[in-house]
Amino acid sequence: MTDRDYLWCAVNLLLDEEEVVSRLCPACRAEAEKDRCPVCGREKGEVSQGENPAFDWARFERMKEGKTP
């Protein structure tokens, strides 16, 4: 396939997706347009890299001051 063929396919895939979305009711359209994970399908949110939800800030502060946990 040539570059032109790949471009034609990509554009038509986008147009097909728009056509499917345009047939949905407003509630379903809003749901379909949410940014979702391609693997699990859950809605993607803001990613906070390096943040540990189990981190104990109070213990950290105590240890930082030289106190035992």
matplotlib code that plots the C-alpha trace (Angstrom):
import matplotlib.pyplot as plt

x = [0.0, 1.1, 1.2, -1.9, -3.7, -2.9, -4.1, -7.3, -8.0, -7.2, -9.5, -12.3, -11.9, -12.3, -15.4, -16.9, -16.4, -18.1, -21.0, -21.5, -21.4, -23.8, -26.5, -26.3, -28.6, -27.1, -26.5, -24.8, -22.8, -21.4, -20.5, -18.8, -16.8, -15.1, -11.4, -11.1, -8.3, -7.9, -7.1, -9.7, -12.2, -12.2, -12.3, -8.8, -8.3, -5.4, -2.3, -0.1, 3.1, 5.1, 2.4, 1.8, -1.7, -0.6, 2.1, 1.8, 2.7, 2.3, 4.8, 7.1, 7.0, 7.8, 10.7, 12.0, 12.2, 14.2, 11.3, 10.6, 7.6]
y = [0.0, 3.5, 6.4, 7.7, 4.4, 4.5, 8.0, 7.2, 4.3, 6.4, 9.2, 6.7, 5.0, 8.4, 9.2, 5.8, 6.5, 9.9, 8.4, 5.8, 8.5, 10.8, 8.1, 7.8, 9.7, 12.6, 10.6, 7.7, 10.1, 11.8, 8.4, 7.3, 10.5, 10.1, 9.3, 5.7, 3.2, 1.0, -2.0, -2.1, 0.5, 2.5, 6.3, 7.8, 10.4, 12.6, 10.5, 11.2, 9.4, 8.4, 9.0, 6.2, 6.2, 4.1, 6.5, 7.6, 11.3, 11.5, 8.7, 10.3, 13.6, 11.9, 10.0, 13.2, 14.9, 11.9, 10.4, 6.7, 5.5]
z = [0.0, -0.7, 1.8, 0.0, 0.6, 4.3, 4.6, 2.8, 5.2, 8.3, 7.2, 6.5, 9.9, 11.5, 9.4, 10.3, 14.0, 13.7, 11.9, 14.6, 17.4, 15.5, 15.7, 19.5, 21.9, 23.8, 27.0, 25.1, 23.0, 26.1, 27.5, 24.3, 24.0, 27.4, 27.4, 28.3, 28.8, 25.7, 27.9, 30.7, 29.5, 32.7, 32.4, 32.4, 35.0, 35.9, 36.3, 39.3, 38.7, 41.7, 44.3, 46.7, 48.1, 51.1, 52.1, 55.8, 55.9, 59.7, 60.2, 57.6, 59.5, 62.8, 61.3, 59.6, 63.1, 64.4, 66.4, 66.4, 64.5]

ax = plt.figure().add_subplot(projection="3d")
ax.plot(x, y, z, "-o")
ax.set_aspect("equal")
plt.show()
